[in-house]
Amino acid sequence: MAPKKQTAPASTRKRKATSMADNDNVTVATLAAVTKQITADVTSAVLQEMRRNAAPSSSAPVSAAAGSASQLEDANTIATQDQTVETARLSVSSQPVPTSGLEDRNETDTKIQGSCSKSRPTGDCNSSPPDTRELLSIIGHLLNSSLAPATQIVYNKALTAFHTFAFLHHFDPFGHNVATSHIALFVAHLFHQKLAHSTISTYLSAIGYAHKLLHNADPTSSFLVKKLISGARRLHPTADMRLPITVHILDDIVHAASMTSTTVYFKILFQAMFLFAFNAFARIGEITLSTSSSNNLLLSDVKIEGGSHNSKIHVIFQRFKHNTNNTRHEIVFGHGPTRVSAALSLIQYLALRGNQPGSLFVRSDNSPITRSQFDKQLHACLAFCKLDSSRYKGHSFRIGAASYAAEQGCSDAKICSMGRWKSAAFRKYVRSNIVT
């Protein structure tokens, strides 16, 4: 007789059905659910502290009337805090991400003492304490701000994939009992789906981030998992196939912009963008509007120095990748190595653009140039020059700038500074002996 097929418990089936029904909401709710769970844990610690403080002390007798009034006030306060905790936990449980394994937390490091807040300019230790809900809101805001917007998008995608995998294999992705074997199976699943080893590593970073926030052991840090990533890298090595925009190609596509643009404004706009991207070592998300980046350069970030024959462009980068301490970075360029002057091209564009505040590169109606619009024009210019547009992307300007600087004998430190790299990662952009 064939063995009887096991049926998952009703709670598991219900949870799985809820996950699949709410799949569209998971992507934006995953990190939010973790943040809400953390604030709920802090609230629980506050509640326990208040309960301990509300317990009657045998060493400090008080009158019956005073004791009753005090206990009634404490009971009302605790009831209010109980309601706050329950509201927070219901909010978390309503998310598609399962939280059954998140409720037991080590609270020794989350106790909030009832001391005076040093941040308040007035008042003393006898004044009423800060509103707990307001402080919890600040905790959530700080956590949300700890990751760059682009990182949040990638981490949400990773946690969504892990969440779906966990439901299919019947374990809680955020629970204490996530084992190395679960992570190993997930790595195998991602590899089977033909994800690059770098993408798999990023997914594991997201999982480790969530577990460490929730006071769990990091299930991704085991020796086995590291060896699985090494195996994925050896079996499917990846290489950056993007080619650099060289000075010669830059001259060609600047000319092509005048032949492929639909209006004079677009011609001058894209010529300025191409030359600016190369000479300023700009990332594509800094000169175009992108959903994955909020680092778009503004008109106020650019200053012009000198006359028509010796113009210099000063670009102040205030928002850029990995700039966690908000350091301002300035790069200055003039004519540049191309036939057309990069500085005069930008000045000509700014004269047409006008002085309306907003993004540096905009359409004639003052709406920012999007990533897709830039890519479309670059593709048209490359096709005009009979170049393979699959090998040249928006980042090819930055690759070309780094390669050109290396050819000119610039030191590693100088290239790092010009490109705003914080490590030797720039070396992977430096290409030599490129045949075009």
Sequence and secondary structure as in RCSB ss.txt:
>XXXX:A:sequence
MAPKKQTAPASTRKRKATSMADNDNVTVATLAAVTKQITADVTSAVLQEMRRNAAPSSSAPVSAAAGSASQLEDA
NTIATQDQTVETARLSVSSQPVPTSGLEDRNETDTKIQGSCSKSRPTGDCNSSPPDTRELLSIIGHLLNSSLAPA
TQIVYNKALTAFHTFAFLHHFDPFGHNVATSHIALFVAHLFHQKLAHSTISTYLSAIGYAHKLLHNADPTSSFLV
KKLISGARRLHPTADMRLPITVHILDDIVHAASMTSTTVYFKILFQAMFLFAFNAFARIGEITLSTSSSNNLLLS
DVKIEGGSHNSKIHVIFQRFKHNTNNTRHEIVFGHGPTRVSAALSLIQYLALRGNQPGSLFVRSDNSPITRSQFD
KQLHACLAFCKLDSSRYKGHSFRIGAASYAAEQGCSDAKICSMGRWKSAAFRKYVRSNIVT
>XXXX:A:secstr
         HHHHHHHHHHHHTHHHHHHHHHHHHHHHHHHHHHHHHHHHHHHHHS  TTS   HHHHHHHHHHHH
HHHHHHHHHHHHHHHHHHTSSS  TTSS    TT        TT SS  TTS    HHHHHHHHHHHHHHTS HH
HHHHHHHHHHHHHHHHHHTT  TTSTT  HHHHHHHHHHHHHTT  HHHHHHHHHHHHHHHHHTT   TT SHHH
HHHHHHHHHHS          HHHHHHHHHHHHHH SSHHHHHHHHHHHHHHHHTT  HHHHSBBTTB    BGG
GEEEES SSS EEEEEE S TT TT   EEEEE S SSSS HHHHHHHHHHHH S SSBSSB TTS B BHHHHH
HHHHHHHHHTT  TTT  TTHHHHHHHHHHHHTT  HHHHHHHHT SSGGGGGG   S   
